Amino acid sequence: MIDLHSLFSQFKREKQFLNGVTPATIRSYDKSWLAFVAHRGCTYLQYLTEASLKALMVSMVASGLKQGAANSYARSINSFLSWLHENGHTPQHLRIPLTKAPKRVLKTYTPEEALRIISHKPASRTGKRVMALLYLLIDTGCRVNEALTLTRDRVDFDNLLVTLKGKGQKERIVPINLECRKVLFRWLNSHSHALAFCTRDGFPLRYDNVKRDFLVILRACGVEKSEGSFHAFRRFFGKQYIRNGGNPLYLQRVFGHSTLAMVNRYVEADNEDLQTAHRALSPLESLKRR
């Protein structure tokens, strides 16, 4: 009888050292494995079947686990199941079926709210650090973790470019505008550490602490926190980019996504977009204009 525990450990090591996945991805694998063991019970390779994997998803959802979390765990385990098949451990490419979660259009900041945020003038050092971070997020649509791991040698002030390290340690170069360059230049001149955004002693910032400082800024601006906190600025960037006539293929490159399907998740039309499009394209409206 082959126990899956040792195979899963081998899978993680290969993902880490051959594919270069991040520590965060490894942690997500570990959490998904705990869920797999808790709901599947039996971890012997011989008992992996389509029926048992379907029962696993049913068990996760029936236990009260949110559908989004259940699907997240399933995707991680499915990566392991693909590895098992590719390495000859299973004759069939097995997968955990995903549950259909209700589709929601996540809200983001409005242009008016974003303007109030970037117009804020904090006096404290932490406030100025958060503002520099927000300028970068709003101007590039990057993930907050990409910004927090940015080093000063990756900021090309002359050519208005920033090199970000995204998921899977993949690097991509994104442009910045003059206003963002000005704010980043001032902030980097305030310290001499390698990390662009760091503690006073140059150490990496904890996400929770940065979020706390960000919420202080929002309260000072009178802006309600949007869904996803920092990630809402990524949605904001995507929506404004498309609204202003941007090319979706360029947006895909800026976001660092492998497919346009992922880009579409950030820019799905909300009521305002639909109303604007309808006013421009409505057959009745065009008849009235004749």
N, C-alpha and C positions, 0 to 999 in steps of 0.2 A: 504494500500500500504506500503510495507516494503522498506525503504531506505537502500541501501547498505553501506552508510557511517558508521553507528553505528556497523554493522557487521564487516566491515573492521577494525575498531578500536579494536574490541574484538579479531579478528584474530591476529593482531599485538601483543597485550598484551599476548596472549597465546604463540605465537612464542617466545616472549622475556622472559617470566617468567617460561614457562613450557618446552620449547625446547632449551632455552639458546642461541638463535641467537644473533649475535653481533650487536652493534649499526650501523655498516656499512650496515648490511643486512636490518635493519629497515629503514635506509635512502633510500636504493634501493627500498624497498616496497613503501615508500612515493612518490618517483619519478615516479614509475610505476603507482601508483594510480592517480597522476596528469595527466599522459598521458591517462589513461583509461577514466577519466572524460572529458578531453578535446576532445577526439575523439569519445567516446561513447555517451556523452551528457546525456542520461537518465541513472539514477543510481538506478532505482527501480528493486527489485529482480524479480518481476513478468515478466519483459521484457527481462530477460536473456535467450537467445536462441542460438542455433548453428549458425543460420543465422546472428544474430546481432553481435556475436563474430567474425565471419568471416569478416563481414563488418568493424569491428573495426580494424583488421589487414590491410585490404585494405586501410582504411583511413590513418593509420599511415604511411604506405609506400608511398602512393600517396602524402602525405604532404611534402615529401622530407626527412623524417626521415631515417637515415641509417638503412639498413636491420639488422645489428648486434644489434643496439640499440632497434629496434622494437621487435626483438626476445627476448632481455633481459627483456624488459618491459612485454612481453607476458608470459615469464617463471615465473616472480614474481606474476602476476595476476593469472596464472594457479595454483600456490600454494594456493592462496586464494580460487579459484574455487574448488579445491580438498577439502579444509577445509569446504566449504559450503556443499558439498555433504556428507562428513564424519559426519557432525553434523546435518544432516537431513534437511537442509534448501533448498536443491534442490533434486528432485527425480532422476535427471540425472547427471552424472559426466561430466560437460561441460568443454571444453578447448578452448583456442584461438589457431588456427592453426599457426604454425611457417612458416615464409617465407624462401624459399631456397636462402641463400646468397651464392655468389661465394666463392668457397673453395680456400683459399690461404695457401701456406706454408710460415710461418713467418720465417724471417731470424734471426739468432742469431750471437754471436761472434764466430770467428774462434779460434782454439787452439792457433794460433800465436798471435792473438789480446789479448786473455785472459792472455797469458804469459807476453805480454808487460804491461798489466794492473797491474798484481800482482808483477811485477818487479819494479814498480814505488816506489820511496822513498820520500814521501812528508815531508816537514819540519814543517808544521803547525799542530796544534792540531786537527783542523777539518779534515785536510787531512789524518792524521793517523787514525782518527775515521772512515772515509769512507773506508779506506783500510782494517781495521779490519772487517767492515761490509761486504765488497766485498769478503774477504777470506771465511767468513761464508756462503755467498750465493753460491759461486763457489763450496765449499766443500760439501754442504748439499743439494743444490737445493731448499732451503726453500723460501717461499714468503717473500718479504721485510717487510711486516707488522709483520710477525712472528718473524723476527730478531729484529725489532724495539721495540717489546714488551717483548723480552727476558730479564729475570732477572738473576743476577749473581748466585743466588742459584740454577738455573736450568742448570748450566754448571758443569759437572762432569769431572774435569781435570784428575782425577786418572784413570777413566775407558774410557776416550775419548768419552763421550756421552753428548748430549744436548737435553733437553726436550723443545719442541716447543708447543705453543698453536695455533692450526689452526682454520679453519672455524668451526662454531658451537661450539666454545670453546673446541674442542676435542684436547686432548694432545697426542703427539707421541714422541717417543725417537729415535733420529737419531745419527749415529756415526760421529765422526770427525777424521781427521788424525793428525799426530804429528805436521805438519807445521801449520795447522789451530789452534791447541792448543797453539802453541808457540805465534802466533800473538794475539789470544784472551787473553792469560795470560798477555802479556805485556800491552795490552790495559786496561784490568780490573785493573791492578796494578796502572794505571795512575789516577784512581779516586776511590771513596769509596761509590758511589751511588748504589741503588738497581738495577736500569735498566742498562743493559749492554751498551746500546747505548742511550745516553741522552745528554742534554745540560750541560753546565759547572756547573749549579746549581742542576742538577739531574732531570730536568723536561723532559717529553717525547718530542721527536724530531718531528717537522713538516715535512711531506713527501716532500713538495715543497723545503724546505731548504736543506734537504738531497740530493735531486735530483740536486739542483744547485751545491752543493759541488762535487757531482759525475761527473757532466759535466766538472767541472774544471779539475778533474783527467783525464778524457778522452782526453781533449784538450792537456794536458801536455804529454800524451802518444801518441798522434797522431792517436787516434782510433775514428772512426765515431760511433755515438750513434746508436745502433740497435733498432729495433722495440720493444717497451715495456720497454725500459730502464732497470730497475732492473729485470723485469720478464724475460728478455732475458737470464739471467744467469740460470734461472730455465730450460729453453729450452736447454741451453748449457749443463747443468748437465745431463739432460735426454738423449740427443743425445750421449754424450761421454760415459755415463754409458752403454748404449746398444752397442755402437761401440766396447767397451772394453770387451764385452762378459758378461755383467751383466744380472741377472735374472729379467725379467719384473715384476714378482710377488714381488720381493724385492724392485724394483723401485716404485711399487704401494704403498708399505708400507712406504717407505722413503718420497714419495710425500704426503702421507696422503689422497689418493684418495680411493673412495669406489669401483670403477670398473676399469678394465684395459682399457676400452674405453677412459676414461679421460687421462690415461697415453699415449695412442696412439696419442692423439692430440699434445703432446709435442715432439714426436719422429718420426713424419711422415718423410718418406725418402725425402731428397732433391736430386738434381742432382748428387752431389758427392757420396752420399750413394748408389744411383742406379748404378753409374758407377763402384764403388768398388765391389758391389755385382755381377754385370754383368761380370766383369773380372774374378771373382772367380768361377762363376757358368755357364758361357756361354758354350753351347755344342760345338760351333766351337772352342773356346779356348781350351777345353779339348781334342779335336781331334788333334789340332796342337801340344799339349804337348806330344802326344804319340810317 
